[in-house]
Amino acid sequence: MRAVVQKVAQASVKVDGNTIGEIGKGLMVLLGMQETDDEKVMDYMLDKIIHLRIFEDEEGKMNLSLKDVGGELLIVPNFTLYGDARKGKRPSYTKAAPPAVAEEIYNTFIKKAKATGIKVEQGQFQSHMEVRLLNDGPVTILIDSDKTF
C-alpha cells in the first residue's frame, strides 16, 4: 500500500460535478493498493497516517498528529501510485491491485479509518474525480508499506 499524505486547510473531491467528500483542517490521502495488502498492512498504514506528527504545536514545531488536533481525513483511491515509469514513456501498473481486489481493500481501509472516530470522507472508486485541496505548509509525506522510501 502506498499513500501520499498532504496536510490541508481544506480538501474536497467531486464526481460528475457533485461534491462527494469534503473536509476542513486535516489530511488528504491518495491511496494505492497492491494485491498483497492485508489487514496487517492496512492497520500499519492507518496507524502511521493518523499519528504522523506534522501539525504545529503551540511553539510552531511539527509535533502534533491528526488525532491531537481533531483533524479530518479525506481518502481518495489512486492506482497510479503504483505506476512504474522507469522504462519507456507509458507507466506500467502491474504492481497495482486489480480493480475488484483494490476496491475491497479500499472499502475495508475506509471502514477501519471511520472506526477510529475521526471524521472520514472519501473518493469514489474507479471514477474520474476532481480533487481540490489547499495544502497547508506545504507538507507532503510519502508512506509505503513495503518501506521502499
C-alpha positions as CSV (number, residue, x, y, z in Angstrom):
1,M,0.0,0.0,0.0
2,R,1.2,3.5,-0.8
3,A,0.0,6.8,0.4
4,V,0.6,10.4,-0.5
5,V,-0.4,12.4,2.6
6,Q,-0.9,16.1,2.4
7,K,-1.7,18.4,5.3
8,V,-4.6,20.6,4.2
9,A,-6.6,23.6,5.4
10,Q,-9.4,22.1,3.3
11,A,-9.9,19.5,0.6
12,S,-12.8,18.1,-1.5
13,V,-13.5,15.6,-4.2
14,K,-16.1,15.8,-6.9
15,V,-17.6,13.2,-9.3
16,D,-19.6,14.4,-12.2
17,G,-19.7,17.9,-10.8
18,N,-21.1,16.8,-7.5
19,T,-19.1,17.1,-4.2
20,I,-19.0,13.7,-2.7
21,G,-16.4,14.3,0.1
22,E,-15.2,17.5,1.8
23,I,-13.0,18.2,4.8
24,G,-11.6,21.2,6.7
25,K,-8.3,21.1,8.5
26,G,-6.8,17.6,8.3
27,L,-5.1,15.2,5.8
28,M,-5.9,14.4,2.2
29,V,-4.6,11.0,1.4
30,L,-4.2,9.5,-2.1
31,L,-4.1,5.7,-1.5
32,G,-2.8,3.0,-3.8
33,M,-3.3,-0.7,-3.2
34,Q,-1.4,-3.9,-4.1
35,E,-3.0,-7.3,-4.3
36,T,-1.0,-8.5,-1.3
37,D,-2.3,-5.7,1.1
38,D,-3.9,-7.4,4.0
39,E,-5.3,-6.4,7.4
40,K,-1.8,-6.1,8.9
41,V,-0.8,-3.7,6.1
42,M,-4.0,-1.7,6.4
43,D,-3.5,-1.3,10.2
44,Y,0.1,-0.3,9.8
45,M,-0.8,2.4,7.2
46,L,-3.7,3.8,9.0
47,D,-1.8,4.0,12.3
48,K,1.1,5.7,10.5
49,I,-1.2,8.2,8.8
50,I,-3.3,9.2,11.8
51,H,-0.3,9.5,14.1
52,L,2.0,11.4,11.8
53,R,3.3,14.4,13.8
54,I,3.0,17.0,11.1
55,F,0.7,19.6,12.8
56,E,2.2,22.5,14.7
57,D,2.2,22.7,18.4
58,E,1.9,26.0,20.4
59,E,5.6,26.6,19.7
60,G,5.2,26.2,15.9
61,K,7.0,22.9,15.9
62,M,5.5,20.0,13.9
63,N,4.8,17.8,16.9
64,L,1.1,17.0,16.8
65,S,-0.9,14.3,14.9
66,L,-4.3,14.4,13.2
67,K,-5.8,12.9,16.3
68,D,-4.2,15.5,18.5
69,V,-5.6,18.4,16.5
70,G,-9.1,16.9,15.9
71,G,-8.4,17.0,12.2
72,E,-10.4,15.3,9.4
73,L,-9.4,12.8,6.8
74,L,-10.2,12.6,3.0
75,I,-9.1,9.3,1.5
76,V,-9.0,9.1,-2.3
77,P,-8.2,5.8,-4.2
78,N,-5.4,6.3,-6.7
79,F,-4.0,3.2,-8.5
80,T,-1.4,5.4,-10.3
81,L,0.7,5.5,-7.2
82,Y,1.9,2.1,-8.4
83,G,2.8,3.5,-11.8
84,D,6.3,2.4,-12.9
85,A,7.8,4.8,-15.4
86,R,11.4,3.5,-15.3
87,K,11.1,2.1,-18.8
88,G,9.7,3.9,-21.8
89,K,7.1,6.8,-21.6
90,R,4.0,4.9,-20.6
91,P,3.9,3.8,-16.9
92,S,3.2,0.2,-16.1
93,Y,0.6,-0.5,-13.4
94,T,1.4,-4.2,-13.0
95,K,2.1,-3.8,-9.2
96,A,-1.3,-2.1,-8.6
97,A,-4.0,-4.4,-7.3
98,P,-6.7,-5.5,-9.9
99,P,-9.8,-3.3,-9.6
100,A,-12.0,-5.8,-7.8
101,V,-9.3,-6.6,-5.2
102,A,-8.3,-2.9,-4.8
103,E,-11.9,-1.9,-4.2
104,E,-12.3,-4.4,-1.5
105,I,-9.1,-3.3,0.2
106,Y,-10.1,0.4,-0.2
107,N,-13.5,-0.2,1.3
108,T,-12.0,-2.1,4.3
109,F,-9.5,0.7,4.8
110,I,-12.3,3.3,4.9
111,K,-14.2,1.2,7.5
112,K,-11.1,1.0,9.6
113,A,-10.5,4.7,9.3
114,K,-14.1,5.5,10.3
115,A,-13.8,3.2,13.3
116,T,-11.0,5.5,14.8
117,G,-13.6,8.2,15.5
118,I,-12.0,10.6,13.1
119,K,-14.3,12.3,10.5
120,V,-13.6,10.5,7.3
121,E,-14.7,11.5,3.8
122,Q,-13.8,9.5,0.7
123,G,-13.4,9.5,-3.0
124,Q,-15.3,7.1,-5.4
125,F,-13.5,4.0,-6.6
126,Q,-13.0,3.7,-10.4
127,S,-14.4,7.2,-11.1
128,H,-12.9,10.3,-12.7
129,M,-12.5,12.6,-9.7
130,E,-11.7,16.2,-9.3
131,V,-9.6,16.6,-6.2
132,R,-9.1,20.1,-4.8
133,L,-7.0,21.0,-1.8
134,L,-5.4,23.9,0.0
135,N,-2.1,22.4,1.0
136,D,-1.1,23.8,4.4
137,G,2.7,24.3,4.7
138,P,3.1,22.7,2.2
139,V,3.5,19.4,3.9
140,T,3.5,16.3,1.8
141,I,4.6,12.9,3.1
142,L,5.0,9.6,1.2
143,I,4.3,6.3,3.0
144,D,4.9,2.9,1.6
145,S,4.0,-0.3,3.5
146,D,7.0,-2.1,1.9
147,K,9.2,0.7,3.3
148,T,10.8,1.3,-0.1
149,F,11.0,5.0,0.7
